[in-house]
Each structure stands twice: as structure tokens, then as C-alpha cells.
Amino acid sequence: MGKDEHASVSKPYAYSELPLESEEGRQVAIIKVPFGLAGARGGAELGPDELITAGLRREIARLGLTVQREVKVDCANMPTSSTEQSRGKYLSEVRQVSESVCREVSNAVTGGAFPLVLGGDHSIAIGTLAGLSANYSKLGVIWFDAHADLNTEEHSLSGNVHGMGLAVAMGHSSFNFSQIPGAGSFIDPSKVVYIGLRDLDDYEKLQIRTLGIKSYTMHDIDRLGIEQVIKQALSIVGEGTDGIHISFDMDCLDPREAPGVGTPVPGGLNYREAHFALELLASTNRITSMELVEVNPLFDQNRHTARLGVELIASLLGKRIL
């Protein structure tokens, strides 16, 4: 079962073909989205502030990067309307947040900054992808997650919209980009790659096969190794795209590494696999945005998950051992 039960043309390249550019002069827009109504259990709304407290600004400064702006999206975390619980829960609130996130992400891109979106539950990816799609006509997406987030209002068993994000972004749900002012075109499933899948609903399995989405389950990672998985993922999202977005759900990690998440699933990525993956992605100089979601301090241990989240963001932004 899946999350419901606990969402310029270039040539193919290998990660090693491009040198890591100097971080000096690069600008980052920190977009905090403290939203948790769409998750399975409360607490994800505390994630953005927890990441800041865990040292995110300090790590960014150490990399020589400039924070161009830091904004906090106004989020409703108490229901503001009656909601049909058997369908998408709190869709009105999700829509409002998505519109705000879309606007902030789009403004960051047009302002020349790297959008770094901090969740919040994974439903915030709807707004992130909407804002990116307004600026990138052919966006590639690497989705690190234990879950596929492909459910819809009609097929969801729980109604939790954090398990519907990609369905919304691809236009397969009743709520989609057409209802978000400023959003661009739907995300192309052929330019989406999953990494870390291990907890899927039957409907999601069918959709992955039907849509032909390239998926690297934990079985595939065990078999191929994380280096080969990243190389293959880059060959898919890097061909014919004008931007590459990394959506990183902390539950892609094993709960022993990241206990403070909303929907933990045993058997995920370990510490070095996660860092190595993001280090390889950073080395391409092709990653244009990132979001990190589902840090839940209510289930964390001594801020362990938040600190790891900060470390992983730093790896994606270019931090290296030597």
C-alpha cells in the first residue's frame, strides 16, 4: 500500500562530463511553506522553521552562496471550509497554498535565483511545479520518495492530498494546474524519474506502467547501486529539457536515518547513498531548483532528521568533502 495508507534542449550526459561550477555569486531563494493539512498526520507544518533552526542559513553561507530572498508562505493549518472527507481533503486550503507557492517560485526563477522550497507536507510540490512550469517549458523532475504520489481524488483511499502531487502536476486529477493562476503546462511523465520507491498502492502501480514513468525502487538501487541509478536518471531528465527539479521527500530515507517524517517506511536510502546521489546531481550544474519536504519534528529525535535535511540540501547546492 502507498502513502494513502499511513503526490533549452540539451544532449544526454553523464554526471562526470561537467565540472562543478564555482558557487560564488549564485543566489538562492528560500521559500518556506509551513503547510501540513494534506499529510497523514500533523507536524509537517513545523518543518521549515526546524530546518532553519538546524543551521540551513549557516550552511548556505559557508558555501559562498547569497540568499537573495527568504519568504514564508501564509498557510492555513486549520480547516477553513467543510470538506468531503472521502475525496481530496482540504482541497480549498491546498489550492490556496499552491497558488501562493506558484507565485513565489515563479518570482524566484525570474529573479535569477535558485528556488529552495522547504515543506511542509509533499502537497506543496503542486505549487512548486506549477511555478516552475511557468518558466521551464520542458521541465525534468527527479522525485525522491518512498511513495509515488500518483493518487487522485477518485482513487485515493485516505483523501490525503500529499499522496496526489504528481497526479495533479500531470493533469490526471480533478484539481490540476488549470486551476492555479500563473501555472504553465502539465509535467511530462516521460521526464519524471522516481528514486527510492517501496510503498505503492495498486492504482499507482498501474499508473506508473501506463504512463511509462521510469522508476527506481529500492530493489533497483540494491541491484544497480546509487551511482548507476543517478546516471540513468540524468540521461532521462537531462535530454530535451530546459530545467531539472529535485523533489526530495525525507521518507525516501530509511527511518533509522530520518525518524522524523510523516509516513516512514523501512528499507530506504541510507546516509551515504542519499548524500552521494545529491553530490552527483550537484556535479552536473544542471539542477535548477529543489524542494525538501516532510520533516516532522513531532516524530524526530533530537532534531536528527532536520539536521540531515540541512546536510542533504548542502550536498545538492555543491558541498563537497574535499
Stockholm file with secondary structure:
# STOCKHOLM 1.0

chainA/1-322         MGKDEHASVSKPYAYSELPLESEEGRQVAIIKVPFGLAGARGGAELGPDELITAGLRREIARLGLTVQREVKVDCANMPTSSTEQSRGKYLSEVRQVSESVCREVSNAVTGGAFPLVLGGDHSIAIGTLAGLSANYSKLGVIWFDAHADLNTEEHSLSGNVHGMGLAVAMGHSSFNFSQIPGAGSFIDPSKVVYIGLRDLDDYEKLQIRTLGIKSYTMHDIDRLGIEQVIKQALSIVGEGTDGIHISFDMDCLDPREAPGVGTPVPGGLNYREAHFALELLASTNRITSMELVEVNPLFDQNRHTARLGVELIASLLGKRIL
#=GR chainA/1-322 SS CCGGGCCCCCCCCCGGGSCCCCCTTCEEEEEEECCCTTSSSTTGGGHHHHHHHTTHHHHHHHTTCEEEEEEECCCCCSCCSCCCTTSSTTHHHHHHHHHHHHHHHHHHHHTTCEEEEEESSGGGHHHHHHHHHTTCSSEEEEEECSSCCCCCTTTCSSCCGGGCHHHHHHTCSSSCGGGSTTCCSCCCGGGEEEEEECCCCHHHHHHHHHHTCEEEEHHHHHHHCHHHHHHHHHHHHTSSCSEEEEEEEGGGBCTTTCCCSSSCCSSCBCHHHHHHHHHHHHTTTCEEEEEEECCCGGGCSTTHHHHHHHHHHHHHTTCCCC
#=GC SS_cons         CCGGGCCCCCCCCCGGGSCCCCCTTCEEEEEEECCCTTSSSTTGGGHHHHHHHTTHHHHHHHTTCEEEEEEECCCCCSCCSCCCTTSSTTHHHHHHHHHHHHHHHHHHHHTTCEEEEEESSGGGHHHHHHHHHTTCSSEEEEEECSSCCCCCTTTCSSCCGGGCHHHHHHTCSSSCGGGSTTCCSCCCGGGEEEEEECCCCHHHHHHHHHHTCEEEEHHHHHHHCHHHHHHHHHHHHTSSCSEEEEEEEGGGBCTTTCCCSSSCCSSCBCHHHHHHHHHHHHTTTCEEEEEEECCCGGGCSTTHHHHHHHHHHHHHTTCCCC
//
